Amino acid sequence: MLTYIPDHCPTLLGPGPDGLGEYHPAALDLAAGADLLIHDAFLLAGEVPAEASFGHAAAEYAVGLGARAGARRVALAHHKPDRTDADLDQLAARFAADAPGLPDVIVGAEGEILDL
């Protein structure tokens, strides 16, 4: 099963347990057991206080949602335009290092093809 959750402004419902936004029951239901969750990751956690009101989610929120919903893989998509390839590689490496208890994390790239 594939789940796609674009800009849904998780902070609109409050800060949630980790300050990145609420893990809304509807989003959790939609992502429950997904083979692949493709999620907006425009922000990083440190950018949420200043920019979350624009409707975007943090990469850390997307991975947290995937973990809570039991998704097998999370593809981080819709990156901030000024993020470089090196920035995105660093983001991918960070999640690979945090792997215990988290779904597999993929940092989506233009033209990438994923097998389901």
C-alpha atoms as a printed R data frame, in Angstrom:
    type eleno elety resid chain resno      x      y       z
1   ATOM     1    CA   MET     A     1  0.000  0.000   0.000
2   ATOM     2    CA   LEU     A     2  1.200  3.480  -0.889
3   ATOM     3    CA   THR     A     3  0.241  6.537   1.168
4   ATOM     4    CA   TYR     A     4  0.912 10.100   0.058
5   ATOM     5    CA   ILE     A     5  0.512 12.922   2.574
6   ATOM     6    CA   PRO     A     6  1.432 16.346   1.214
7   ATOM     7    CA   ASP     A     7  1.300 19.674   3.062
8   ATOM     8    CA   HIS     A     8 -1.152 19.230   5.930
9   ATOM     9    CA   CYS     A     9  0.262 21.618   8.554
10  ATOM    10    CA   PRO     A    10  0.483 19.282  11.558
11  ATOM    11    CA   THR     A    11  1.227 22.234  13.862
12  ATOM    12    CA   LEU     A    12 -2.234 23.669  13.180
13  ATOM    13    CA   LEU     A    13 -3.623 21.286  15.821
14  ATOM    14    CA   GLY     A    14 -0.909 22.087  18.348
15  ATOM    15    CA   PRO     A    15  2.724 21.283  19.003
16  ATOM    16    CA   GLY     A    16  2.258 17.536  19.498
17  ATOM    17    CA   PRO     A    17  4.457 15.382  21.703
18  ATOM    18    CA   ASP     A    18  7.752 16.517  20.181
19  ATOM    19    CA   GLY     A    19  6.953 20.111  19.178
20  ATOM    20    CA   LEU     A    20  6.678 19.255  15.473
21  ATOM    21    CA   GLY     A    21  2.885 18.995  15.295
22  ATOM    22    CA   GLU     A    22  0.098 16.678  16.314
23  ATOM    23    CA   TYR     A    23 -0.014 13.148  14.959
24  ATOM    24    CA   HIS     A    24 -3.629 13.474  13.871
25  ATOM    25    CA   PRO     A    25 -5.690 10.264  13.978
26  ATOM    26    CA   ALA     A    26 -6.759 10.686  10.339
27  ATOM    27    CA   ALA     A    27 -3.130 10.939   9.177
28  ATOM    28    CA   LEU     A    28 -2.193  7.925  11.308
29  ATOM    29    CA   ASP     A    29 -5.109  5.933   9.867
30  ATOM    30    CA   LEU     A    30 -4.158  6.887   6.324
31  ATOM    31    CA   ALA     A    31 -0.534  5.808   6.850
32  ATOM    32    CA   ALA     A    32 -1.306  2.705   8.940
33  ATOM    33    CA   GLY     A    33  0.735 -0.236   7.713
34  ATOM    34    CA   ALA     A    34  1.826  1.498   4.499
35  ATOM    35    CA   ASP     A    35  4.537 -0.183   2.472
36  ATOM    36    CA   LEU     A    36  5.623  3.323   1.505
37  ATOM    37    CA   LEU     A    37  4.610  6.651   3.044
38  ATOM    38    CA   ILE     A    38  5.539  9.608   0.844
39  ATOM    39    CA   HIS     A    39  5.421 12.694   3.032
40  ATOM    40    CA   ASP     A    40  6.173 16.405   2.824
41  ATOM    41    CA   ALA     A    41  9.549 17.143   4.447
42  ATOM    42    CA   PHE     A    42  9.985 20.786   3.534
43  ATOM    43    CA   LEU     A    43 11.237 21.754   6.992
44  ATOM    44    CA   LEU     A    44 13.741 20.471   9.510
45  ATOM    45    CA   ALA     A    45 12.878 20.434  13.218
46  ATOM    46    CA   GLY     A    46 14.807 23.625  13.934
47  ATOM    47    CA   GLU     A    47 12.841 25.504  11.264
48  ATOM    48    CA   VAL     A    48  9.384 24.604  12.597
49  ATOM    49    CA   PRO     A    49  8.968 27.510  15.061
50  ATOM    50    CA   ALA     A    50  9.540 30.136  12.364
51  ATOM    51    CA   GLU     A    51  7.995 28.450   9.323
52  ATOM    52    CA   ALA     A    52  5.392 25.822  10.263
53  ATOM    53    CA   SER     A    53  2.473 28.200   9.733
54  ATOM    54    CA   PHE     A    54  3.063 27.953   5.973
55  ATOM    55    CA   GLY     A    55  1.571 24.442   6.016
56  ATOM    56    CA   HIS     A    56  4.676 22.307   5.735
57  ATOM    57    CA   ALA     A    57  5.930 19.502   7.954
58  ATOM    58    CA   ALA     A    58  9.388 18.714   9.259
59  ATOM    59    CA   ALA     A    59 11.282 15.672   8.023
60  ATOM    60    CA   GLU     A    60 11.472 14.452  11.617
61  ATOM    61    CA   TYR     A    61  7.668 14.666  11.875
62  ATOM    62    CA   ALA     A    62  7.250 12.598   8.705
63  ATOM    63    CA   VAL     A    63  9.506  9.864  10.049
64  ATOM    64    CA   GLY     A    64  7.727  9.994  13.427
65  ATOM    65    CA   LEU     A    65  4.353  9.655  11.731
66  ATOM    66    CA   GLY     A    66  5.623  6.694   9.741
67  ATOM    67    CA   ALA     A    67  6.946  5.017  12.892
68  ATOM    68    CA   ARG     A    68  3.714  5.593  14.823
69  ATOM    69    CA   ALA     A    69  1.619  4.323  11.901
70  ATOM    70    CA   GLY     A    70  3.733  1.221  11.324
71  ATOM    71    CA   ALA     A    71  4.840  2.233   7.837
72  ATOM    72    CA   ARG     A    72  7.615  0.076   6.405
73  ATOM    73    CA   ARG     A    73  9.352  2.901   4.487
74  ATOM    74    CA   VAL     A    74  9.094  6.695   4.489
75  ATOM    75    CA   ALA     A    75 10.075  8.757   1.460
76  ATOM    76    CA   LEU     A    76 10.797 12.358   2.354
77  ATOM    77    CA   ALA     A    77  9.607 14.599  -0.478
78  ATOM    78    CA   HIS     A    78  8.953 18.272  -1.289
79  ATOM    79    CA   HIS     A    79 12.252 19.557  -0.007
80  ATOM    80    CA   LYS     A    80 13.006 23.235   0.531
81  ATOM    81    CA   PRO     A    81 14.355 24.594  -2.781
82  ATOM    82    CA   ASP     A    82 17.609 25.837  -1.254
83  ATOM    83    CA   ARG     A    83 18.579 22.443   0.157
84  ATOM    84    CA   THR     A    84 21.564 21.118  -1.726
85  ATOM    85    CA   ASP     A    85 22.180 17.508  -2.689
86  ATOM    86    CA   ALA     A    86 24.798 17.423   0.083
87  ATOM    87    CA   ASP     A    87 22.188 18.657   2.595
88  ATOM    88    CA   LEU     A    88 19.797 15.908   1.522
89  ATOM    89    CA   ASP     A    89 22.529 13.270   1.661
90  ATOM    90    CA   GLN     A    90 23.297 14.413   5.203
91  ATOM    91    CA   LEU     A    91 19.599 14.155   6.102
92  ATOM    92    CA   ALA     A    92 19.449 10.611   4.732
93  ATOM    93    CA   ALA     A    93 22.574  9.625   6.666
94  ATOM    94    CA   ARG     A    94 21.123 11.033   9.875
95  ATOM    95    CA   PHE     A    95 18.008  8.904   9.601
96  ATOM    96    CA   ALA     A    96 20.043  5.836   8.641
97  ATOM    97    CA   ALA     A    97 22.045  6.327  11.848
98  ATOM    98    CA   ASP     A    98 18.824  6.614  13.891
99  ATOM    99    CA   ALA     A    99 17.394  3.400  12.384
100 ATOM   100    CA   PRO     A   100 16.401  1.403  15.507
101 ATOM   101    CA   GLY     A   101 12.629  1.643  15.858
102 ATOM   102    CA   LEU     A   102 12.218  3.756  12.737
103 ATOM   103    CA   PRO     A   103 10.998  2.771   9.294
104 ATOM   104    CA   ASP     A   104 13.499  2.766   6.446
105 ATOM   105    CA   VAL     A   105 13.891  6.374   5.300
106 ATOM   106    CA   ILE     A   106 14.440  7.446   1.710
107 ATOM   107    CA   VAL     A   107 15.167 11.021   0.735
108 ATOM   108    CA   GLY     A   108 13.252 11.402  -2.496
109 ATOM   109    CA   ALA     A   109 14.977 12.771  -5.573
110 ATOM   110    CA   GLU     A   110 13.636 13.962  -8.886
111 ATOM   111    CA   GLY     A   111 13.272 11.099 -11.363
112 ATOM   112    CA   GLU     A   112 13.764  8.417  -8.725
113 ATOM   113    CA   ILE     A   113 11.895  5.141  -9.262
114 ATOM   114    CA   LEU     A   114 10.935  3.066  -6.227
115 ATOM   115    CA   ASP     A   115  9.842 -0.542  -6.289
116 ATOM   116    CA   LEU     A   116  6.870 -1.396  -4.095
